[in-house]
Structures are given as C-alpha cells and as structure tokens.
Amino acid sequence: MTDLLDTFDWAAVGEDLAGSVTLVAGGARGTGRLVASNLLRLGARVAVVDLDPGRVAEVEKDFAEYGDRFLGLSGDCTVRSDMQDTAARVVEQFGALTGLVYCAGAYRAQRPTLEVDADEWDLILDSNLKGAFLAVQAAVPHLQRAGGGAIVAISSLAGRTSSPFLGCHYSAAKAGVLGLIRHVAKEFGPTGIRANSLCPGGIVGDRMNDLLTELHREQDLVELAKQTPLGRNVHEQDVVGAVLFLLSDLSRFVTGATLDVNGGILTV
Ligand SMILES: NC(=O)c1ccc[n+]([C@@H]2O[C@H](COP(=O)([O-])OP(=O)(O)OC[C@H]3O[C@@H](n4cnc5c(N)ncnc54)[C@H](O)[C@@H]3O)[C@@H](O)[C@H]2O)c1
C-alpha cells in the first residue's frame, strides 16, 4: 500500500493556504476574525465582510501590517446584492476567490418559544441561514472559475441538538445550515468545490460572556466544562484549527461533512 506521504507533501502543508484567497463573512469579531488573522499569518489573501462598519474599521487598523493582502468590507449577508458585490470586489482586488468561511449570524438570549415573535425569528434565520445561502450563491461562480475551492460554514452544537442559552430559531437556523451545506457539497462537488459544516459547542469569548451575563447564568460555563470529556469549554483557537483543516488540502477528500468541535460533549 502507498503511504500517504508518498503522494502528499507534508512539508508543504500550509503552502496551499498561503496561496489561497478567502472571504470570511462575519469576520470582524470573534471566531471569524481569528480565522482571518491566522490565514493572513500563513501568507494568504483575506477579505472580511461584516454588518458592523465600526468593527470593520477596527479590523482594518489591526491588520494594517498585512497591507494589500487584507480587504475589509462592510455589508449585510442577508442582502443578495451586498454579497454579489462583496464577492466581485474580492476578485477585483485579489484576482480570484478560492475559499469562503461563513461565520456571520445574530443571536438572541433564550426565551420561551411561545414568546418569540416573527421579527426575531426572521432576524436569526436570515442572518444565520439565508446569509449562508446568499454567500454560497455569490462565491460559487468565482470558486468554479478558480478551478474549485472550499466552503466552511459555522453551524453549532445547537444545530445538532438544542441550546441551553439560545432559542428555537437558533437551533432551526443552524440545523438548516447543515442541510444547505450537504446539498452544496453534492451539487458542486463535480466542479471541485468542497463544502463542510462545523458545529462548535459554546465558545469562551465575548459573545458567550455577553449572553451568560444577560441570562445571569455565568456559572453554567463551569458546569459545562465539567460535563465535557476533554475537561474544558471550546476556545476560538479550537474552531480555527478545524476551519484551517477544512480549507486545506489535508481535507481534500472531505465534503458534505459535519465536524463537531465540542470536546466530546455530544457523546456523553
Ligand atoms: N460563540 C459561540 O459560543 C458559538 C458557538 C457555536 C457556534 N457559533 C457560531 O459561530 C459563528 C461565529 O460566532 P462568534 O462567537 O465569533 O460570533 P460574533 O457575534 O462574535 O461575531 C459574528 C459577526 O457576524 C456579524 N454579523 C451578524 N449578522 C450579520 C449580517 N447579516 N451580515 C454580515 N455580518 C453579520 C456581526 O457583526 C459579528 O461581527 C456564528 O455563526 C455563531 O452562530 C458561536
């Protein structure tokens, strides 16, 4: 049997990422921002699109050292023309697009399903699911022109089960992302595009802190860590590692997959 290393250049791992051009949607804060900074450190060209212009300006300032390898754009992923313009702008600046990471999405603290109004439902479904669909629609023709590429969508443990902190709309949206990405993997696989979903458990960071403070449940993270086989909660870096794997050639035959990043909590 041929060793993997006979056909795969281990020393070149990362080189494919260094040559990549990736659009990170919702990349001005949290996990998306960390994905962008790590790709930039690897030498890649990276664009971030985010709804919040203030955060985009901050990221532009922080990533100034990367010069014209970084592009920060304001835009709303739920608006088709914004996503089409974003993808076109990335290709105009970098000459191609080879990867899409969808991290955008609003959230609202959990309250009873019978009290969730239709506007809140739309906000969560639109930003987490419709936005992913519109980002895929905008990116795919460019990925195809590049001869293929990788799509990674951040779903959630809530899309596999339900959330102790977020509502019915969030679980529904994140489960929808899994279905969307499976379909995209099947439809565009023949054109060289891989598409995979990531399901992180609750990530230690700004968003989780804000949420637990709002719910007066700061202690719950300590309990969650105790229930997790690997003995701690998810860090943003854990998710970034999985994103880089799914963008890189290391996962060249992985598509349509749902990858859990939760320290094993789903299995207990
Ligand atoms: N934080 C967690 O505990 C956790 C756990 C599991 C999954 N996730 C998912 O991971 C992803 C990243 O999470 P995070 O904690 O980094 O989130 P975050 O709230 O820190 O960042 C999300 C970014 O998306 C942007 N955004 C929201 N709606 C948008 C829209 N319509 N168009 C463009 N940008 C928009 C926000 O402005 C923000 O900068 C999200 O999809 C989230 O649902 C998060």
The ligand as a Tripos MOL2 file, in Angstrom:
@<TRIPOS>MOLECULE
LIG
   44    48     1     0     0
SMALL
NO_CHARGES

@<TRIPOS>ATOM
      1 N1        -19.8580   31.9950   20.2950 N.am      1 LIG1
      2 C1        -20.3220   30.7680   20.4670 C.2       1 LIG1
      3 O1        -20.4370   30.2730   21.5920 O.2       1 LIG1
      4 C2        -20.7000   29.9390   19.2730 C.ar      1 LIG1
      5 C3        -20.9520   28.5710   19.4380 C.ar      1 LIG1
      6 C4        -21.3110   27.8020   18.3370 C.ar      1 LIG1
      7 C5        -21.4180   28.3940   17.0960 C.ar      1 LIG1
      8 N2        -21.1750   29.7190   16.9700 N.ar      1 LIG1
      9 C6        -21.3080   30.3060   15.6400 C.3       1 LIG1
     10 O2        -20.0070   30.6600   15.1900 O.3       1 LIG1
     11 C7        -20.0950   31.8290   14.3590 C.3       1 LIG1
     12 C8        -19.1610   32.8930   14.9100 C.3       1 LIG1
     13 O3        -19.5120   33.1250   16.2730 O.3       1 LIG1
     14 P1        -18.8160   34.2760   17.1190 P.3       1 LIG1
     15 O4        -18.9430   33.9310   18.5360 O.co2     1 LIG1
     16 O5        -17.4900   34.5840   16.5420 O.co2     1 LIG1
     17 O6        -19.8620   35.4640   16.7970 O.3       1 LIG1
     18 P2        -19.7170   37.0330   16.9900 P.3       1 LIG1
     19 O7        -21.0800   37.5100   17.3970 O.co2     1 LIG1
     20 O8        -18.5500   37.3800   17.8570 O.co2     1 LIG1
     21 O9        -19.3880   37.5420   15.5050 O.3       1 LIG1
     22 C9        -20.3380   37.4240   14.4710 C.3       1 LIG1
     23 C10       -20.1060   38.5580   13.4920 C.3       1 LIG1
     24 O10       -21.1310   38.4410   12.4810 O.3       1 LIG1
     25 C11       -21.5410   39.7440   12.1290 C.3       1 LIG1
     26 N3        -22.8750   39.6870   11.5330 N.ar      1 LIG1
     27 C12       -24.0530   39.4100   12.1410 C.ar      1 LIG1
     28 N4        -25.0610   39.4760   11.2490 N.ar      1 LIG1
     29 C13       -24.5030   39.7850   10.0480 C.ar      1 LIG1
     30 C14       -25.0120   40.0120    8.7450 C.ar      1 LIG1
     31 N5        -26.3210   39.9360    8.4830 N.pl3     1 LIG1
     32 N6        -24.1540   40.3180    7.7500 N.ar      1 LIG1
     33 C15       -22.8160   40.4280    7.9950 C.ar      1 LIG1
     34 N7        -22.2680   40.2250    9.2140 N.ar      1 LIG1
     35 C16       -23.1060   39.9240   10.2300 C.ar      1 LIG1
     36 C17       -21.5100   40.5390   13.4390 C.3       1 LIG1
     37 O11       -21.4400   41.9320   13.2070 O.3       1 LIG1
     38 C18       -20.2680   39.9770   14.1140 C.3       1 LIG1
     39 O12       -19.1200   40.7670   13.8490 O.3       1 LIG1
     40 C19       -21.5620   32.2390   14.3580 C.3       1 LIG1
     41 O13       -22.1720   31.6980   13.2190 O.3       1 LIG1
     42 C20       -22.1080   31.5730   15.6060 C.3       1 LIG1
     43 O14       -23.5040   31.3240   15.4860 O.3       1 LIG1
     44 C21       -20.8030   30.5140   18.0210 C.ar      1 LIG1
@<TRIPOS>BOND
     1     1     2 1
     2     2     3 2
     3     2     4 1
     4     4     5 ar
     5     4    44 ar
     6     5     6 ar
     7     6     7 ar
     8     7     8 ar
     9     8     9 1
    10     8    44 ar
    11     9    10 1
    12     9    42 1
    13    10    11 1
    14    11    12 1
    15    11    40 1
    16    12    13 1
    17    13    14 1
    18    14    15 2
    19    14    16 1
    20    14    17 1
    21    17    18 1
    22    18    19 2
    23    18    20 1
    24    18    21 1
    25    21    22 1
    26    22    23 1
    27    23    24 1
    28    23    38 1
    29    24    25 1
    30    25    26 1
    31    25    36 1
    32    26    27 ar
    33    26    35 ar
    34    27    28 ar
    35    28    29 ar
    36    29    30 ar
    37    29    35 ar
    38    30    31 1
    39    30    32 ar
    40    32    33 ar
    41    33    34 ar
    42    34    35 ar
    43    36    37 1
    44    36    38 1
    45    38    39 1
    46    40    41 1
    47    40    42 1
    48    42    43 1
@<TRIPOS>SUBSTRUCTURE
     1 LIG1         1 GROUP 0 **** ****
